Amino acid sequence: MSALTFGIIHGELASLSAAITDITIALVLLSFRVPRSCAVLLIGHAVLVSTPLVLFPSEMWAGPLQRRSKPNTS
C-alpha cells in the first residue's frame, strides 16, 4: 500500500481510510441525497481501489499455486 501512496500512508491507516470511504459512499447512496456526486465518488473509488491490478500485475494475478517473482538481490 505504501508503494501506491509514495510512502505517505501505510497499511492499517490505508485500510481504515478505504473502509471509511466505502461506508460514506454507501450511506450517501442509501440516503438518496446528491446521487450524481456520489456516483462520481463511487467511480473514483473503484478506479483507485483497482489500480494495484494494473500497477503490480505479477503480484496481484499470481494464483495460490504459482510462484511469485522475487526481485534480483545481486
PyMOL commands that set and color helices and strands:
alter all, ss='L'
color gray80, all
select helices_A, chain A and resi 11-31+35-49+51-55+57-60
alter helices_A, ss='H'
color red, helices_A
deselect
rebuild
show_as cartoon
